[in-house]
């Protein structure tokens, strides 16, 4: 009984289904249906048909191997919105046989949106970096050059092989007398 209250209060959708995907328990639904309406229906009744093979293959893999497996798909979310879900299917073993599975489904819509924003930001950064008329390069935290834009190579006359992977203190484009200033600047950036 104490475990049921934990399961029932979970934000994740937790389902117990037979090996064919027929639902015999669900803690709550996201589509506004009652729990009773979902019981004895299949997983496939609530997912877009384009994901049926993915779910079927994942379910069969769990039943055949006895090892958990997962998948991601889009579906109907709260208030009829489109949402992304990550589901993990785990076997339920009784008397040495897999006779059912547990499916834990988490809404990952916000994570997907954040990933998309990061991806867009990376594309913008890469475009700005590559198209800048100024010679630019990036370094890792140890001071080794990881990238340089085409303007850098054009302005300096050096090749990628001569620059990428080199420590900034060994770059042929820096004057020896300027090195102490650059070392101090680099050290101050690492402190921030």
Buried (B, 14 or more C-beta within 10 A) or exposed (E): EEEEEEBEEEEBBBBBBBBEBBBEBBBBBBEEEEEEEBEEBBBBEBBEEEBBEEBBEBBBBBBEEEEBBBBEBBBBBEEEEEBBBBBBBBBBEEEEEBEBBBBBBBBBBEEBEEEEEEEEEEEEEEEEBEEEEEBBBEBEEEBBBEBBBBBBBEEBEBEEEBBBEBEBEEBEBEEEEEBEEBEEEBEEEEEE
